[in-house]
Amino acid sequence: MSEVVQPASLALAVSRPKTAPFDWRRAVPLLLAAPLLVYMLVFYALPVAAMLLRSVNDPSWTLANYAILFEDVVFQKTFWITINTSVTVTLGCLILGYPVAMGLVRAKSMAPFILVIILLPFWTSVLVRSYAWMVLLGRHGLVNEALIALGMIERPIRILNTPLATQIAMIHILLPYMILPIANALRQIDPSLIRAASGLGATPFMTFRQVILPLSMSGMAAGTLLTFVLALGFYITPAMVGGPRDITLSMLIAQQVDQLNWAYAATLSAVLLATALAILAMARKLPGVGNAFKTSMR
Amino acid sequence: MSKKTIGRRTTLGLLGAGLVAAPFIRPSYGQAAWPEQTSVPEILKGSGEVRIATFGGLMQEVQQKAYFEPFEKITGIKVRAFPGSDATKVKAMVETGNVEWDMAQLSRGSIMNLQKRGDYFEKIDYDIVDPGVEAQYRFEYGLEMLVWAQVLAYRTDAFKGAVPSGWADFWDTRKFPGDRAMFGTNSGGWPEMEFALMAAGVPADKLYPIDIDKALASYSKIKKDVFKWWDTGAVPIQLLTDREVTMTTVWNGRMAALQAAGVPAAVSWNQGLLKRDAWGIPKGAKNKVNAMKFVAYSTMAIPQARVCLGIPYGSVNAKSNEYIPTERLAVLPSAPGIKKQLVNYNYDWWIDNREAVIPKFNKWLLS
C-alpha cells in the first residue's frame, strides 16, 4: 500500500514546500478546542493519572497490587457480577430500545413528543429514580399490589433488593443512550431503499432483516458500546435497589477507599478503566463499527 | 445516628432521610426548657472561627441549637458547620495540605484507623477539658462526644404480640418470621460480628477477641433471610416503614423519629452495642486552638445535656444527668437501666482487626 500515494496528499506535498510559512488556518480547530483541552488536562487527565499512579507507587514502586488481583476472590466475583450485569442491561436496552427508536423515526408529528418522553428521565437524578423504583418494586409497592389485585400472585413477591431490580432500574436509566444512536442510524437510511425492497417483493420482515437491520448496525454498535461502558461504572443503583450480593466493581472501589486502601482502590479503578478501553478498542475492530461514533455524531 | 463515611453515600443518606423520613423527622426540642450555660472558663473564650464537619441531617440541627449557637455567644468564636464528615476526606486534606476542617465528628475507630497509618490528627489538649468527662471517653487523638447504640428493631405488628429480645430471636426466623436487614460493609461499615456471636450463644463478656470464623458460621444461618446489608442509617428505617423487613439492626436515634411518626416499631435494647462518636482535629488545622476550645466546651455538662434533649443519644459528661428530666433520661442509651443491657463496643479490637475482617466478610457474602 505504501507506494500508492493518494492524489490529495500528493497535491498537498507539492503545494507546500518545507519552507512555506505556517498556515494559521490549519491551527484554528486546535485553537478552538484548546480551552477545553487545557481544562480536561488540568482537571481530569492529571488527577486521573495521579490517582492511577497510586496503584503502582503507594508507598513505593511495586506491582504487588496487581498481583493481588489474581488471588482476590472478592475482586474476581465482583468483576464477574459487574460484567454480567452490564451485558444483561445492555441486551435489555437493545431489545427494548430498538422498537422505540423505529417508532421515533417513523412518528412524524409525534416525534418531538416521543423524544421528550425518552429524554425526561434523563433530566431526573439517578438517586431520585432509584428511590422511585423502591416505591414501585417494594414488597408493598405498586407492582406487587397490582399483581395481587389481578389475582396473579397471592402474596407479595420479592423484587426490590434482587439482581432483577438492579437490572430494571439500570435499563430504565440507560435506555436513552441506546435509543438515540439507533434512531440516528435509522434516520440515515435512504427511504428509497425500503421502497425498492418492497418493490422487489420483500415482505416487511425481510425488508427489516435485510435492509434496515444491517444499515442500522452502526447505531446499534454505538448504543451498545455507550450503554455497556456506562453500565460498568454503576454505583448508586445497585447499592440502593440491588440484592445482598449485588456488589459491583465501583462499590468495591468505594469500599477500599473507605478502608483507606487507596492503592488497591486505584488498582481496581485501573482495571475498570482498562476494561472499558479494551472493549472500545475491540469494538473498533468489528466491521462496520469503526464508523459508529462518526455516524452517531452526524 | 447519621454515622457517615463516604461523601456520595452521605448525600445519599441525607437525601434518603429527606425523601423517606422527612415527613416525620421532627426534632423534639422545644418540648421542655433546655438548660442554659451562662458562663465558661476564661480560657475557652477567643476570636475568629472554627470549622466543624458533622454528619449533617437532624443531628446537625440539634448540634446547632445545643452547642454551636451558645458557643458563639459565650466565647465570641464563630462556628461554621459542614455536613459530610468522613475520615477519608481528612486523609486527603492532610495529605494535600489543604485542611478545610478544624475538627470533625468521627468515631474512635475511624480516627485511630487513620492515625495508625500516619500523623493525621492533633493530640487533644486535656488541660482544658471538663473534669466531668469520664475517663473511658478520652483518648490521645480525639474525645468522644456522643453515646449511642446499635440495636435490634422490629415491627410490633409482625409477630402476633411476641416480643423479640436479643440476637437468638433475631436469628430465629421460625418464631419471628420475615426478612431481615443488617449493617454491611458497603459504606466502610463494620459488620455486626458481635451480634452473630451472641446469636450463637457467646456471652456478652466473652465477645472479644472476636472469633471471626465462628461469627461467619453463625451469620451463615441467617444469610438467606438478610435481604439488605444496609450502609446508611436511613435505610433500615425506610425498610421498617415500608414493611420490607420485620426485623433489622438500627442506630437508636433514628428510631425515635420513626416511632413519633406512628410506625408500629420498637427497639429491643437487649444485647445492643454501645458506640460513641468522637471529635478529631485534623493535623495542621488552621484554627486548631479554637477547635480545642470547642471540644472542651461541647463536652461540658450543659451542652451535652442539651444534645440529649434534642435527640435520644447519651452524654459523655457524668454531670449532664442533673440537667435532664428523669423521663427523658430513661430513653437514652446512657440510662442505667438501658446501659446495663448493652455491650460496650470494643473500638481497640476493631482498629487492630478491621482490615482482616472485611475481606473475610466480603468473601463470605459472595460465596
Interface residues (C-beta under 8 A of the other chain):
Chain A: D72 V73 V74 K77 T78 L127 V128 Y131 M134 G138 R139 H140 G141 R158 L160 N161 Y235 I236 A239 M240 G243 P244 R245 I247 M251 A254 Q255 V257 D258 Q259 L260 N261 W262
Chain B: T5 I6 R8 R9 T11 L12 L15 G16 L19 V20 A87 T88 K91 N113 L114 R117 D179 G184 T185 N186 S187 G188 K223 V226 F227 K228 W229 D231 Q238 D242 R243 E244 R354 E355 I358 P359 N362 K363 L365 L366
